[in-house]
Amino acid sequence: MNTAKVMEDILRRIISIRKNLDKDLKHISLHIQQMDDDIFNFIISRLKKEIEIVKRYNPPVRPAIDPMVSSYLGVYSRLEWAEEYGKLMGYPRCCIESFKSVRFAIDEEHLKERESLKEEGKVAVVITSGFIPCSLRCREAWRRSLIALVSQEEYNSIVKLEEELLRELPHYHGGYREYYEKIIL
């Protein structure tokens, strides 16, 4: 799956929500519809800029959504809407349910799974930052470009992408310096 297309789908959904209530995303819809026009336009422009940069790199895993965009959408402050945010971000149902069960980070169970993922020529498992899969082997998460095994060349490209995103879209979210979680094999 093309990672920029996945991000464009999120962008389209946010724009659509601004105009029409999405019954599956009731709380987020109301939040976005009540947003000041300048703030809404600001987050849309930042998301478009992020997509433009991602297109140049074509990574196998989509990066996290820009921290400023996520902050204004309430991703960090509205954990009671975790299911809605998961749907907006395209997370698989199984992973949303796992997160709701208080699995907020890559944990020991995930790290145990990495041994079974080792493959010739691959150096790391890369995951969209902020996304906590139910399992590193979740097929749906892989299909949705939220997890991938990467070669050294792909890994280096992802690091360069992160550097460019930080340079072009500066932010002050201290816990969100990277757009990917990387588990070295």
C-alpha positions, 0 to 999 in steps of 0.5 A: 500500500502506498504510504502517501495515499494512506495519509491522503485518505486521512487528510480527505477524511478530516476535510470531509468531517469538517463539513459533515458529521461522521457517525463513526467519529462523532466526538472527533467530528464535533471537535473538528467542526468547532475548530477555529478556521485558522487552526483548521487551515493550519493543520491541513497545511501541515498535513499536506506538507507532510504528505508532500515530503513523504511522497519523495521518500515513499517509505514502506511504513507511513510516518506518524501524523505531524505532532502539531496536527495530532495535538490540535486534533486532540490525539494526546488529550482525548484518550477516551476517544481512542477508538475514534482516533484509531478509526481515523488513523486507519488502525486495525480493530484488533489493535484498537482493542489491544490499546483500549485494554491499556497497552500503551507502548511497545512492550516485552511481548512485542520484543519477544516476537521480533525473533520470529520476524528476522529475515535475510537482508532485513535490519529492523521492524519499523512501526508508525510512531504512536501506533501500538499493534496487538502483535508485531505479526498483525497481518492487517497492520502490515497490510495498512503500512503500519509495520514493515521489515526494512533493509539497511537502505530503507532504514537509512531512508526512513531516518532521513525522512524523519530528519526532513520532517523535523526540519520542515515541520518543527514542533515542540512535542518533547515525547514525539521526536521520531515519526517511527518506532524502530526495533533493531533485529 
